[in-house]
Amino acid sequence: MADSVGASHILLMYAGSSRSTATRSKDDALKEIQGYKQMMDDGIEFEALARANSDCPSGKDGGALGVFGKGQMVPEFEQAAFSMNVGDVSDVVETSFGYHLIKRTS
């Protein structure tokens, strides 16, 4: 297993998630991010969806988070990113920050 990976993500926060100022409900955030996953399955580019919809500041860069090692991300995010192949997009991953779609980039 790699010591580090590169990843991008789309984050949708909801009212009550960590560091969130979002007003959407948890259920609404889940439905919305599931819709983005479906859009990607239908051919919409990950980076375009991240730029237009991610609640993370990385959204302006297409969701790019760069390269990180083990222990630098919350466990749920790390487990998903390290378990994927380069180019893969995860299913919805929930962390304390909200819902993510993660794309492994290296």
NORWOQUI-V270416 format. One record per residue. N is the residue number from 0. RES is the residue in one small letter. PHI is phi in whole degrees, 0 to 359 (999 if undefined). Layout:
BEGIN
{{N	RES	PHI} {N	RES	PHI}}
END
This chain:
BEGIN
{{0	m	999} {1	a	295} {2	d	277} {3	s	212} {4	v	221} {5	g	252} {6	a	207} {7	s	237} {8	h	208} {9	i	245} {10	l	244} {11	l	242} {12	m	276} {13	y	217} {14	a	305} {15	g	100} {16	s	284} {17	s	301} {18	r	61} {19	s	270} {20	t	246} {21	a	292} {22	t	252} {23	r	292} {24	s	284} {25	k	300} {26	d	297} {27	d	295} {28	a	297} {29	l	296} {30	k	299} {31	e	296} {32	i	288} {33	q	297} {34	g	295} {35	y	294} {36	k	299} {37	q	296} {38	m	298} {39	m	294} {40	d	299} {41	d	270} {42	g	110} {43	i	287} {44	e	289} {45	f	307} {46	e	299} {47	a	294} {48	l	294} {49	a	297} {50	r	300} {51	a	274} {52	n	227} {53	s	290} {54	d	276} {55	c	273} {56	p	304} {57	s	294} {58	g	305} {59	k	297} {60	d	256} {61	g	72} {62	g	90} {63	a	297} {64	l	254} {65	g	81} {66	v	260} {67	f	217} {68	g	259} {69	k	296} {70	g	89} {71	q	265} {72	m	241} {73	v	299} {74	p	306} {75	e	296} {76	f	293} {77	e	300} {78	q	301} {79	a	295} {80	a	298} {81	f	285} {82	s	270} {83	m	264} {84	n	271} {85	v	304} {86	g	95} {87	d	287} {88	v	243} {89	s	289} {90	d	285} {91	v	296} {92	v	242} {93	e	260} {94	t	231} {95	s	295} {96	f	274} {97	g	137} {98	y	255} {99	h	235} {100	l	246} {101	i	243} {102	k	244} {103	r	280} {104	t	250} {105	s	199}}
END
